[in-house]
Amino acid sequence: MEKYKLIEIIGKGSFGEVQKAQNIETGEIVAIKTMKQKYQTWEECMNLRELKSLRKLIHKNVVKLKEVIRQNNQLSFVFEHADLDIFKLYEEQRKSGQKLPQNQIKSIIYQLTQSIYYIHKHGFFHRDLKPENILYNNKTKYVKLIDFGLAREIRSRPPYTDYVSTRWYRAPELLLRSTNYNSPVDIFALGCIMAELFMLKPLFNGQSEQDQLVKISSILGTPSKLEWPEGHRLAAQKGINFPQYPSIPLNTIINNCPQQAIQLIQECLKWDPQKRPTAQKILQHSYFFDIEHILPEDYFNDEQQNKNQNKNIEDQQKYDKSEDITIEKQKNLNQYCISDNQLNKKLRVNIDINSNQDIEQKQYRKESNEY
């Protein structure tokens, strides 16, 4: 950690804290996420979901993990830094009495969907999409998805933890405590976030899980058994009765929202997860017909490079075993270099060989501006 000058704390949660820092040699500003729990061995660290996923996910819209440091029994992740998340971005607009420009919303949602498509394609779903987990660079206009602490592999087998994601963005199947959910939970959260960017406030701001179900029903309308049979089975299993409401047209709630955007939000917010579009389908939606003129100018410059890189990751994913990681001791230093053979990149890890324990999971918005 000696190479970094710590500037300020920018986020806290049950996991630990995030600090803004500067690389003393290069002057680069970074974000350092330091875990509260301690780790005895590097092998323990390698089992962390966040590290497992970030090792595999390299994309212009996924936060870049620059370095992993383990020193004095503490584990830290060094990430690229951005001054804003999209919650702060729209809060600034709301306080000034202004809306976010529609083209800015379109660019943010397209880039976010690109990141979701990418992680789903490579076998993960995020499970904690919310405005605070989406960074925005005001200078470059790039969006970066962060915080993979709750990410799961799509190929892993249920049952999954039923208590995931921040309540306001939680899909109905999660509210009904399904343990057999999958990547469509991210699509429902995407629809909530898209509506929020137009409204400058959450679409469904329930005060409890039951109230969240009421809030969703009061806008989308109560689902019939024909519309979502599995939902009714889950509700009966838990002794829950769906609140009875008619649906309300979204364009009466979300003002100044183009009809194509309304249609896309409606599709993402389907009760039945099987009926929600995939991220790939969303990218082909007519709402994005003019997206090339709205994105950052250099957005597609590295498209071929990304395709080649992604192909390499796909080819290697099945070999994701401990032998893919080599650890080489460097002379005169209590330091190890982790070479990831899958991504052909190195993560420098400062290791004090004595530490322990597992990571705590973080849960709620009020605990976070988390990486």
C-alpha positions as CSV (number, residue, x, y, z in Angstrom):
1,M,0.0,0.0,0.0
2,E,3.1,2.2,0.3
3,K,2.7,3.2,-3.4
4,Y,-0.6,4.9,-2.8
5,K,-1.5,8.1,-1.0
6,L,-4.9,7.8,0.6
7,I,-7.1,10.9,0.0
8,E,-10.5,10.3,1.5
9,I,-13.1,7.7,2.4
10,I,-15.8,7.6,-0.4
11,G,-17.9,4.6,0.8
12,K,-18.5,2.4,3.8
13,G,-20.5,-0.8,4.3
14,S,-20.6,-4.1,6.1
15,F,-17.8,-5.3,3.9
16,G,-15.4,-2.5,4.9
17,E,-14.6,0.8,3.2
18,V,-13.6,2.3,-0.1
19,Q,-11.0,5.1,-0.2
20,K,-10.0,7.4,-3.0
21,A,-6.3,7.3,-3.4
22,Q,-3.4,8.4,-5.7
23,N,-0.6,6.3,-7.1
24,I,2.5,8.2,-5.9
25,E,4.6,7.2,-8.9
26,T,2.1,7.8,-11.7
27,G,-0.3,10.3,-10.2
28,E,-3.3,8.1,-11.2
29,I,-6.4,8.4,-9.0
30,V,-7.8,5.0,-8.0
31,A,-10.4,3.6,-5.6
32,I,-9.2,1.1,-3.0
33,K,-11.7,-1.3,-1.5
34,T,-10.4,-2.7,1.8
35,M,-12.2,-5.7,3.3
36,K,-13.1,-5.7,7.0
37,Q,-12.5,-9.4,7.3
38,K,-9.0,-10.9,7.5
39,Y,-7.5,-13.7,5.4
40,Q,-4.9,-16.2,6.4
41,T,-4.0,-17.5,2.9
42,W,-4.1,-16.3,-0.6
43,E,-6.1,-19.4,-1.5
44,E,-8.9,-18.1,0.8
45,C,-8.9,-14.8,-1.2
46,M,-9.2,-16.6,-4.5
47,N,-12.5,-18.2,-3.4
48,L,-14.2,-14.7,-3.1
49,R,-17.0,-14.4,-5.6
50,E,-16.0,-10.8,-6.4
51,L,-12.4,-11.8,-7.3
52,K,-13.5,-14.9,-9.2
53,S,-15.9,-12.8,-11.4
54,L,-13.6,-9.8,-11.9
55,R,-10.8,-12.1,-13.0
56,K,-12.9,-13.2,-15.9
57,L,-14.8,-10.1,-16.8
58,I,-12.9,-7.5,-18.9
59,H,-15.1,-5.0,-20.7
60,K,-15.2,-1.3,-21.2
61,N,-18.4,-1.1,-19.1
62,V,-17.2,-3.3,-16.2
63,V,-15.0,-1.7,-13.6
64,K,-11.3,-2.5,-14.1
65,L,-9.5,-4.4,-11.3
66,K,-6.0,-3.0,-11.4
67,E,-4.4,-4.6,-8.4
68,V,-5.1,-6.9,-5.4
69,I,-3.1,-6.2,-2.2
70,R,-2.9,-8.4,0.8
71,Q,-0.8,-6.9,3.6
72,N,-1.0,-6.9,7.4
73,N,-3.9,-9.4,7.3
74,Q,-6.0,-7.0,5.2
75,L,-7.2,-7.6,1.6
76,S,-7.7,-4.7,-0.7
77,F,-8.8,-4.3,-4.3
78,V,-7.5,-1.4,-6.3
79,F,-10.0,-0.3,-9.0
80,E,-10.1,2.4,-11.6
81,H,-11.8,5.5,-10.1
82,A,-14.8,7.6,-11.2
83,D,-16.2,10.6,-9.3
84,L,-19.8,9.8,-9.8
85,D,-22.3,7.0,-9.6
86,I,-25.6,7.5,-11.4
87,F,-27.5,8.1,-8.2
88,K,-25.2,11.1,-7.4
89,L,-25.5,12.1,-11.1
90,Y,-29.3,12.3,-11.0
91,E,-29.4,13.7,-7.5
92,E,-27.4,16.7,-8.7
93,Q,-29.9,17.3,-11.5
94,R,-32.9,16.9,-9.2
95,K,-31.5,19.4,-6.7
96,S,-31.0,21.9,-9.5
97,G,-34.6,21.4,-10.7
98,Q,-33.5,19.8,-14.0
99,K,-34.1,16.5,-15.7
100,L,-31.3,14.3,-17.1
101,P,-31.0,14.9,-20.9
102,Q,-32.8,12.1,-22.7
103,N,-29.7,11.2,-24.8
104,Q,-27.7,10.9,-21.6
105,I,-30.2,8.5,-20.2
106,K,-30.1,6.5,-23.4
107,S,-26.3,6.3,-23.4
108,I,-26.2,5.2,-19.8
109,I,-28.9,2.5,-20.3
110,Y,-27.3,1.2,-23.4
111,Q,-23.8,0.9,-21.8
112,L,-25.3,-0.7,-18.7
113,T,-27.1,-3.2,-20.9
114,Q,-23.9,-3.9,-22.7
115,S,-22.2,-4.7,-19.3
116,I,-25.2,-7.0,-18.4
117,Y,-25.1,-8.7,-21.7
118,Y,-21.4,-9.3,-21.3
119,I,-21.6,-10.8,-17.8
120,H,-24.5,-13.0,-18.7
121,K,-22.8,-14.2,-21.8
122,H,-19.7,-15.1,-19.8
123,G,-21.7,-17.0,-17.2
124,F,-22.5,-14.6,-14.4
125,F,-25.5,-12.6,-13.2
126,H,-24.9,-9.6,-10.9
127,R,-27.8,-9.8,-8.4
128,D,-27.3,-6.3,-7.0
129,L,-27.9,-3.8,-9.8
130,K,-28.8,-0.4,-8.4
131,P,-27.8,3.2,-9.2
132,E,-25.0,3.3,-6.6
133,N,-23.3,0.3,-8.3
134,I,-23.1,2.0,-11.7
135,L,-20.2,4.5,-12.0
136,Y,-20.3,7.4,-14.5
137,N,-17.3,9.4,-15.7
138,N,-18.5,12.9,-16.5
139,K,-15.4,13.5,-18.7
140,T,-15.4,10.4,-20.9
141,K,-19.2,9.7,-20.5
142,Y,-18.4,6.0,-19.9
143,V,-20.5,3.8,-17.6
144,K,-18.9,1.1,-15.4
145,L,-20.7,-1.6,-13.5
146,I,-19.2,-2.3,-10.1
147,D,-19.6,-4.4,-7.0
148,F,-19.6,-8.1,-7.9
149,G,-19.7,-9.3,-4.3
150,L,-23.1,-11.0,-4.8
151,A,-22.5,-12.2,-8.4
152,R,-23.2,-15.8,-9.1
153,E,-22.3,-18.1,-11.9
154,I,-25.3,-19.0,-14.1
155,R,-24.0,-22.5,-14.4
156,S,-24.0,-23.0,-10.6
157,R,-26.9,-24.9,-9.3
158,P,-29.8,-23.7,-7.2
159,P,-30.9,-23.2,-4.5
160,Y,-29.5,-19.7,-4.3
161,T,-29.6,-17.2,-1.4
162,D,-33.1,-15.7,-1.4
163,Y,-32.1,-12.5,0.2
164,V,-30.1,-10.6,-2.4
165,S,-30.2,-7.1,-4.1
166,T,-31.4,-3.9,-2.6
167,R,-35.2,-4.0,-2.1
168,W,-36.2,-1.3,-4.5
169,Y,-34.7,-3.2,-7.4
170,R,-35.6,-6.7,-6.3
171,A,-37.5,-8.8,-8.8
172,P,-40.8,-10.3,-7.8
173,E,-39.5,-13.8,-7.7
174,L,-36.9,-12.7,-5.1
175,L,-39.6,-10.9,-3.0
176,L,-41.4,-14.3,-3.0
177,R,-38.2,-15.9,-1.8
178,S,-37.6,-18.1,-4.8
179,T,-34.3,-19.9,-4.6
180,N,-34.5,-21.0,-8.3
181,Y,-34.0,-17.6,-10.0
182,N,-31.5,-16.6,-12.7
183,S,-30.2,-13.8,-14.9
184,P,-33.7,-12.2,-15.4
185,V,-33.4,-10.7,-11.9
186,D,-30.9,-8.3,-13.5
187,I,-33.3,-7.4,-16.3
188,F,-36.0,-6.4,-13.8
189,A,-33.5,-4.2,-11.9
190,L,-32.5,-2.6,-15.2
191,G,-36.1,-1.6,-15.9
192,C,-36.3,-0.1,-12.4
193,I,-33.1,1.9,-12.9
194,M,-34.2,3.1,-16.4
195,A,-37.5,4.4,-14.9
196,E,-35.6,6.1,-12.1
197,L,-33.4,8.0,-14.4
198,F,-36.4,9.6,-16.1
199,M,-38.3,10.2,-12.8
200,L,-35.3,11.1,-10.6
201,K,-36.7,8.9,-7.9
202,P,-37.2,5.2,-7.4
203,L,-40.2,3.6,-9.2
204,F,-40.9,1.1,-6.4
205,N,-39.8,2.4,-3.0
206,G,-41.2,-0.1,-0.7
207,Q,-40.5,0.1,3.1
208,S,-40.5,-3.7,3.5
209,E,-40.6,-6.8,1.3
210,Q,-44.4,-7.0,1.6
211,D,-44.7,-3.3,0.9
212,Q,-42.4,-3.7,-2.1
213,L,-44.8,-6.3,-3.5
214,V,-47.7,-3.8,-2.9
215,K,-45.8,-1.0,-4.7
216,I,-45.1,-3.2,-7.7
217,S,-48.6,-4.5,-7.9
218,S,-50.1,-1.0,-7.6
219,I,-48.3,0.0,-10.8
220,L,-48.0,-3.1,-12.9
221,G,-51.3,-4.5,-11.7
222,T,-51.9,-7.9,-9.9
223,P,-50.6,-10.8,-12.0
224,S,-53.2,-13.4,-12.9
225,K,-52.5,-17.1,-12.5
226,L,-52.3,-17.4,-16.3
227,E,-49.9,-14.5,-16.5
228,W,-47.5,-15.9,-13.9
229,P,-48.4,-19.4,-12.6
230,E,-45.0,-19.9,-10.8
231,G,-45.5,-16.7,-8.9
232,H,-48.9,-17.8,-7.6
233,R,-47.3,-21.1,-6.6
234,L,-44.5,-19.3,-4.7
235,A,-47.0,-17.0,-3.1
236,A,-49.2,-19.8,-1.9
237,Q,-46.2,-21.7,-0.6
238,K,-45.3,-18.7,1.5
239,G,-48.9,-17.9,2.6
240,I,-48.8,-14.6,0.6
241,N,-51.8,-13.1,-1.2
242,F,-51.1,-10.8,-4.1
243,P,-52.4,-7.3,-3.4
244,Q,-55.3,-6.6,-5.8
245,Y,-54.7,-3.6,-8.2
246,P,-55.4,-2.7,-11.8
247,S,-52.4,-1.8,-13.9
248,I,-51.5,1.9,-14.4
249,P,-50.1,3.1,-17.7
250,L,-46.4,3.9,-17.1
251,N,-46.5,7.0,-19.3
252,T,-48.9,8.5,-16.6
253,I,-46.2,8.0,-14.0
254,I,-43.0,8.6,-15.9
255,N,-43.2,12.0,-17.5
256,N,-41.3,13.2,-20.6
257,C,-40.4,9.6,-21.5
258,P,-40.4,8.5,-25.1
259,Q,-42.9,5.8,-26.0
260,Q,-40.2,3.5,-27.1
261,A,-38.5,3.9,-23.7
262,I,-41.9,3.2,-22.0
263,Q,-42.3,0.0,-24.0
264,L,-38.8,-1.2,-23.1
265,I,-39.3,-0.5,-19.4
266,Q,-42.6,-2.4,-19.5
267,E,-40.9,-5.4,-21.1
268,C,-38.1,-5.4,-18.5
269,L,-40.7,-5.3,-15.7
270,K,-42.7,-8.4,-16.6
271,W,-43.9,-10.3,-13.6
272,D,-42.8,-13.6,-15.1
273,P,-39.0,-13.8,-15.4
274,Q,-39.4,-16.1,-18.5
275,K,-41.1,-13.3,-20.4
276,R,-38.5,-10.6,-19.7
277,P,-36.2,-9.9,-22.7
278,T,-32.5,-10.9,-22.6
279,A,-29.9,-8.2,-22.5
280,Q,-29.1,-9.1,-26.1
281,K,-32.7,-8.5,-27.2
282,I,-32.7,-5.2,-25.3
283,L,-29.7,-4.0,-27.2
284,Q,-31.6,-4.6,-30.4
285,H,-34.7,-2.6,-29.2
286,S,-35.9,0.3,-31.4
287,Y,-35.3,2.7,-28.5
288,F,-31.6,2.5,-29.4
289,F,-32.0,3.1,-33.1
290,D,-29.7,6.2,-33.0
291,I,-27.3,5.0,-30.3
292,E,-24.2,5.3,-32.4
293,H,-24.6,9.1,-32.5
294,I,-25.1,9.3,-28.7
295,L,-22.4,7.1,-27.3
296,P,-18.8,8.4,-26.5
297,E,-17.0,8.9,-29.8
298,D,-14.4,6.1,-29.2
299,Y,-17.0,3.6,-27.8
300,F,-16.7,1.2,-30.8
301,N,-13.0,1.7,-31.5
302,D,-11.9,-1.4,-29.5
303,E,-14.8,-3.6,-30.6
304,Q,-12.6,-6.1,-32.5
305,Q,-10.1,-6.2,-29.7
306,N,-12.9,-6.9,-27.2
307,K,-14.3,-9.7,-29.4
308,N,-10.9,-11.4,-29.6
309,Q,-10.4,-11.0,-25.9
310,N,-13.9,-12.3,-25.0
311,K,-13.3,-15.3,-27.3
312,N,-10.2,-16.1,-25.4
313,I,-12.1,-15.9,-22.1
314,E,-14.9,-18.2,-23.5
315,D,-12.4,-20.8,-24.7
316,Q,-10.7,-20.8,-21.3
317,Q,-13.6,-20.6,-18.9
318,K,-14.0,-24.4,-18.5
319,Y,-10.4,-24.5,-17.2
320,D,-11.1,-22.2,-14.3
321,K,-9.3,-24.3,-11.7
322,S,-6.7,-23.5,-9.1
323,E,-3.9,-24.7,-11.4
324,D,-4.6,-21.7,-13.7
325,I,-3.1,-19.4,-11.1
326,T,0.7,-19.4,-10.6
327,I,2.3,-17.7,-7.7
328,E,5.9,-16.6,-7.9
329,K,7.8,-15.2,-5.0
330,Q,9.8,-12.1,-5.8
331,K,13.2,-11.8,-4.2
332,N,13.8,-9.4,-1.2
333,L,10.1,-8.7,-0.9
334,N,7.2,-10.2,1.0
335,Q,5.3,-10.0,-2.2
336,Y,3.8,-12.3,-4.7
337,C,2.8,-11.9,-8.3
338,I,-0.4,-13.6,-9.3
339,S,-0.4,-14.5,-13.0
340,D,-3.9,-15.3,-14.4
341,N,-3.3,-17.6,-17.3
342,Q,-6.8,-17.1,-18.6
343,L,-6.6,-13.3,-19.1
344,N,-2.8,-13.0,-19.7
345,K,-2.7,-10.3,-17.1
346,K,-0.9,-10.0,-13.7
347,L,-2.4,-8.9,-10.4
348,R,0.3,-7.8,-8.0
349,V,-0.5,-9.0,-4.5
350,N,1.3,-7.9,-1.4
351,I,1.0,-10.7,1.1
352,D,1.6,-11.0,4.8
353,I,1.3,-14.8,5.2
354,N,-0.8,-14.7,8.4
355,S,-4.5,-13.7,8.3
356,N,-8.0,-15.3,8.2
357,Q,-11.8,-15.4,7.9
358,D,-14.5,-14.9,5.3
359,I,-16.0,-11.8,3.7
360,E,-19.1,-10.2,5.1
361,Q,-21.9,-9.5,2.6
362,K,-23.2,-6.1,2.1
363,Q,-26.9,-5.5,1.8
364,Y,-28.4,-2.0,1.5
365,R,-28.2,1.3,-0.3
366,K,-27.8,3.3,2.9
367,E,-24.6,1.4,3.7
368,S,-23.0,2.1,0.4
369,N,-21.4,3.9,-2.3
370,E,-19.6,0.6,-2.8
371,Y,-17.2,-0.8,-5.4
